[in-house]
Amino acid sequence: MKILEIKNKILMLILIALSNNLYAQNDTILGEAEYRKHYDCRYEEGNILIVQKKGKTLDYKTAWKLSDKGFVIRTEAIYDLEFSDGKRFKSGVIKNITTDSITISSTMNENCAKYEGIKYELFTYPINSIKIARFINDRSLGFFTKRKIEDKFDLIVQKVDKAKLCPAVLTFPKRNNEVKVCHYYLTSQGYDILFETNGFLDYMEYPVNWQ
């Protein structure tokens, strides 16, 4: 994909997100109508999870990156989380946040599960069982920034008007105009966009920035 095409698509993505009328589904799809039929993701009231460094104050409205104050977990986005039972979800989508629990998928979608040789399923944990969050620094070398949550961060559930970070829907001209659902993934530099091809996850070339 040419650099100009990618830049144009990122611009289109931001404009769509600002319209607050973004939809999603968990697989590659044939077009907009089919996409809306399979999965409906709307920016509506719900819970977010503020992971706030003890002694700091984190403003969730501007917290779109990892900082020394912490980070925010939003439903429908991807986070690399490890829980108290030792289970790690490297590409799990946050499906629900309640006042005391968090639900995460085993991987991004069913195609990814087949590719990884695992079952696609949802896991629900008490919020205080989140032990470690990882944020990739270098994709090629696999370096991560690690945050140990226990005793160092406060976990605050906040009800907000627009809780979900709905996936982007992008058309890939060089793949016969295939339309893909692309989830946001929090890295150490901010949110990147992940897309799936036959179960394999890859990144868009440019990160996404919110002003």
N, C-alpha and C positions, 0 to 999 in steps of 0.2 A: 504494500500500500504506500503510495507516494506521501511525502511529508505534507504537502498541501492538502491532500485528501483527508489525512488524519486530523490536521488542524481544523479543517472545515467541519469534521464530524464532532470534534470536541466542542466547538462553538455551538453547533446544533444541539448537542447534549445539554449544555448549560442553559440554552434558551428553553428547551423542553422542560428541564427541571424547574426553571423559574415559573413556568406556567402552572405548576402544581397539578398536572393532569397526566402523570406518568404511570404506565401500567407495566406488568411484568409477568413472566412465567419461568419455569425451571428448565427449559430445554431450548434447543434450536427450533425455530418456527418458520413457517412459509410466508407470513405476511401479517399486517396489522390486525385484520379482522380475526384471523385464527389466534393470534396472540392475545387479544382481549378476551376471546372465548375461553382460553385455557387458564388464565391467571389474572387476577385483578389486584393491583397494588396501588393504593391511593394515599396521598398525604393527608392523614386524618389524626385525630386526637389519640394519644396512647402514651406509653411509658418509654423513657430512655434510661440508661444506666450511666450515671456520672461516676467515673473512677478517679477520685480526687486525692491528691497527695495530702497526707495529714499536715495541718498547719497552713495549707494553701487554699485559695478560692478559685475555682474553675468556672468560667462563664460558658455554659453549654451552647449559647447562641453563636459564639465565635470559635468554639473548640472543634475545628475540623482537622487538626493535626495532633500528633503526640507532642507534649510539652513537659516542662519540669513540674507543671501543676497537675498533670494527668491526661486523661482522654475520655471520650464519650463513646459508649456502645449504643448503636441504633439498630432497630430491627430491619431485616432484609439486606444488611451489609455483612461482609465477611471479616472475621477476626480470628487470629491464631491464639487459641486459649487452651490452657491446661487446668484440669480440675483436681480436687483433692483425692480422687480415686486413681490418679496417675494417667487418666485418659487425656490425650491431646487431640484437638481438632484443628488441623492446619488450614483447612479451607471450608469450615462450617459456616453456614448462614444462620444468623440469629433470627429465629422465627417468632419468639414471643418473650416479653419481659413483664412480669407481674411485680407486685410489691415485695415478694420474697423469693422469686424463682426466675430462672432464665432457661429458655429452650433453644437448642442449637442442633443443626443437622449434621450428619456424619461427614458430609462433603457437600459441594455446591449443588449437584443434582444427580439424578439416577444414572446418566451417562458417565459421569465422573466416578460414581460408585462402582460401576461395571469395570471401568478402566483400572481402578485401584484395587479391584478384587475384594470389595467390601459390600455390605448391605447398606442401601440408603435408608436411613431411619432418623428419628428425632430423639434427642435426649434432653431431659429436664433435670436441672440441678438447683439446689438452694443457691442463692446469689453469693452467700459467703463461702461457697466451696470453690470459687475461682481462685486459683493459686498463682498462676503465672500467665502473663500476656507477652507475646513476642511480636516484634515488628521488623520486617525484613529491611536490611540496609542495602545489600548487594545481591541482586538476583542470581548472577552468574556464579558467585562464590558461596552463596547461602549464608551470609553473615546476618545476625539478628541483634536487635536491641531487646533486652529482656527486662521486664518489670515484674518483680515479686510483689504480689498484691497483699498478702497476709501481713497484718500489723503495720503496714506502711501506707496504705490507702484506705480512705473511706469509700464505701459503696453506697451511693445515693440514688434511689429511684425517684425520677421526676416526671410528672405528667405534663405533657406539652401538646400544643395544638397540632403540630406536624411531626409525628414521632418516627415515621418510617423513612429510610433512605432507599427509595425504590430503585431497582436496577434500571440502567439505560437500555434502550433498544436501538441498535445500530445496524445499518445495512452495509454489507461488504461487497462492493462492486466487482472485485476480482474473483469473487466466489459465486458468480451467477446471481448477484444481488441477494445473497442469503441474508436473512435478518436474524440477529443473535441477541439474546438477553445477556447483558453484561453487568455483573454485580460489582459494586464498589468494595475495595479491599484496603484496609488501613495498614499502611507501611510506616516506617520511621520518618518518611518525608511527607506523608499525607495520604490521601486516598488515590489509589490507582484503580484502573478498570480491568477486571478479569473477564475473559470470554472462553468458551469451551468449544473444542473441535474433536468430535469422536471421543469425548471423555477427557481429553488432554487440556489442561488449563494453561492459558497464556495471557500476557499483559498487553494492553495497548501501550504504544510507545511513550506517550506523554502522561504525566500525572494530572489529576483534576484539582483545580483550585477554586475556592469560594472566597468572595470578597465580603 
